[in-house]
């Protein structure tokens, strides 16, 4: 079996990609998944102590809790647990959540929702001392969906990803 010959353009593209990779790694650039988190190497335990929800949408509490649990687990920031003996505990405070229909169709059905969410996250040590806080974080997006809850879940997932990014950045 013979391998196909590479054209000079293909060789040039491969060489440029190799040089770019070497240059980025040489200047200290790394992907955030390879960086340590605020909680160490990912072996510390974390529980979500409370999700404060001061909105009129009761379903937000479970969506935020599940999204945060999944994001921390997927990124290997900590080992999630329900135990009171966890190394860290998290309190999430959902301060504002609004859903507005923006575009209506000919039958007065909503075609797009604009969703805004504001929440903060605080992490405490076993001794109940504040270790980290995200401060208030706001996100607003428009979603071309016909279901307001779908739009709400999408923006919650996006904001939780932003929170996890902040937990990973230790600089």
Phi, psi and omega per residue, in radians:
X1 nan 2.286 3.118
X2 -1.900 2.489 3.113
X3 -1.461 2.539 3.127
X4 -1.185 2.523 3.114
X5 -1.293 2.423 3.132
X6 -1.538 2.436 3.102
X7 -1.284 2.867 -3.136
X8 -1.141 -0.531 3.100
X9 -1.177 -0.751 3.114
X10 -1.092 -0.738 3.111
X11 -1.104 -0.739 3.136
X12 -1.106 -0.750 3.112
X13 -1.101 -0.733 3.119
X14 -1.102 -0.728 3.129
X15 -1.128 -0.744 3.108
X16 -1.101 -0.759 3.109
X17 -1.083 -0.746 3.122
X18 -1.096 -0.792 3.139
X19 -1.135 -0.691 3.108
X20 -1.113 -0.729 3.121
X21 -1.093 -0.795 3.126
X22 -1.129 -0.700 3.139
X23 -1.129 -0.766 -3.133
X24 -1.165 -0.715 -3.140
X25 -1.245 -0.524 3.126
X26 -1.224 -0.480 -3.121
X27 -1.595 0.082 3.081
X28 1.665 0.046 3.138
X29 -1.199 2.301 3.043
X30 -2.426 2.769 3.045
X31 -1.294 2.566 -3.049
X32 -1.124 -0.422 3.132
X33 -1.181 -0.301 -3.141
X34 -1.629 -0.099 -3.120
X35 -1.527 2.671 3.063
X36 -1.230 2.726 3.098
X37 -1.717 3.122 3.078
X38 -1.108 -0.307 -3.031
X39 -1.866 0.258 3.093
X40 1.693 -2.491 -2.992
X41 -1.542 0.116 3.126
X42 1.752 -0.037 -3.128
X43 -1.632 -0.152 3.091
X44 -1.213 2.655 3.126
X45 -1.705 2.574 -3.104
X46 -2.452 2.490 3.013
X47 -2.266 2.664 3.034
X48 -1.626 1.854 -3.065
X49 -1.239 -0.733 -3.037
X50 -2.783 2.525 2.944
X51 -2.078 1.898 3.116
X52 -1.472 2.203 -3.083
X53 -2.199 1.789 -3.131
X54 -1.749 0.506 3.118
X55 -1.864 3.088 3.126
X56 -1.601 0.132 -3.118
X57 -1.888 1.720 -3.077
X58 -1.179 -0.408 -3.104
X59 -1.253 -0.271 -3.119
X60 -1.081 -0.661 -3.086
X61 -0.954 -0.890 -3.106
X62 -1.223 -0.632 3.132
X63 -1.147 -0.774 3.128
X64 -1.123 -0.800 -3.130
X65 -1.041 -0.831 -3.120
X66 -1.153 -0.755 -3.131
X67 -1.103 -0.759 -3.138
X68 -1.161 -0.756 3.111
X69 -1.006 -0.856 -3.110
X70 -1.135 -0.725 -3.095
X71 -1.170 -0.745 3.122
X72 -1.144 -0.697 3.114
X73 -1.185 -0.823 -3.107
X74 -1.084 -0.605 -3.115
X75 -1.573 -0.017 3.138
X76 1.011 0.698 3.089
X77 -1.341 -0.632 -3.141
X78 -2.848 2.928 3.058
X79 -1.636 2.036 -3.093
X80 -1.354 2.452 -3.134
X81 -2.591 2.868 3.065
X82 -1.789 -0.002 -3.052
X83 -1.263 2.475 3.044
X84 -1.204 -0.236 -3.098
X85 -1.594 0.252 -3.129
X86 -1.106 2.666 3.118
X87 -1.136 -0.613 -3.114
X88 -2.351 2.639 3.016
X89 -2.275 2.551 -3.050
X90 -2.038 2.433 3.019
X91 -2.124 2.181 3.138
X92 -1.953 2.259 -3.113
X93 -2.048 1.838 3.088
X94 -1.489 1.875 -3.045
X95 -1.556 -0.616 -3.091
X96 -2.597 2.448 3.069
X97 -2.616 2.010 3.131
X98 -2.222 2.506 3.071
X99 -2.232 2.133 3.109
X100 -2.137 2.343 3.048
X101 -1.418 2.292 -3.047
X102 -1.838 -0.789 -3.057
X103 -2.098 2.247 3.128
X104 -1.971 2.527 3.113
X105 -1.446 -3.046 -3.104
X106 -1.164 -0.429 3.118
X107 -1.711 0.361 3.129
X108 1.081 0.457 3.061
X109 -1.628 2.562 -3.116
X110 -1.327 2.295 3.125
X111 -1.887 -0.329 -3.137
X112 -2.622 2.407 3.094
X113 -2.020 2.480 2.974
X114 -1.871 2.176 -3.061
X115 -2.089 2.372 3.077
X116 -2.214 2.363 3.103
X117 -2.378 2.461 3.044
X118 -2.263 2.137 2.984
X119 -2.643 2.842 3.124
X120 -2.247 2.723 -3.135
X121 -2.235 2.362 3.075
X122 -2.207 2.427 3.130
X123 -2.081 2.326 -3.101
X124 -2.069 2.614 3.075
X125 -1.371 3.084 3.082
X126 -0.999 -0.593 -3.131
X127 -1.443 0.159 3.120
X128 1.134 0.553 3.046
X129 -1.720 2.421 -3.131
X130 -1.142 2.147 -3.136
X131 -1.737 -0.681 -3.054
X132 -2.751 2.531 3.017
X133 -2.409 2.520 -3.123
X134 -1.532 -0.187 -2.944
X135 1.089 -3.136 3.131
X136 -1.227 2.285 3.092
X137 -2.169 2.249 -3.092
X138 -1.999 2.494 3.061
X139 -2.516 2.407 3.121
X140 -2.426 2.280 -3.126
X141 -2.551 2.764 3.014
X142 -1.878 2.439 -3.121
X143 -2.231 2.189 3.129
X144 -1.448 1.200 3.127
X145 -2.231 2.822 -3.136
X146 -1.748 0.043 -3.109
X147 -2.138 2.125 -3.072
X148 -1.149 -0.589 -3.131
X149 -1.176 -0.653 3.084
X150 -1.056 -0.767 3.097
X151 -1.095 -0.707 3.126
X152 -1.125 -0.750 3.118
X153 -1.119 -0.693 3.139
X154 -1.063 -0.806 -3.105
X155 -1.264 -0.580 3.072
X156 -1.097 -0.797 3.121
X157 -1.051 -0.700 -3.139
X158 -1.152 -0.744 3.140
X159 -1.223 -0.626 3.084
X160 -1.113 -0.673 3.069
X161 -1.063 -0.717 3.100
X162 -1.091 -0.710 3.118
X163 -1.102 -0.764 3.134
X164 -1.122 -0.629 3.056
X165 -1.054 -0.755 3.138
X166 -1.131 -0.612 3.115
X167 -1.213 -0.491 -3.138
X168 -1.386 -0.566 -3.098
X169 -1.401 1.861 -3.094
X170 -1.741 0.112 -3.125
X171 -1.569 nan nan
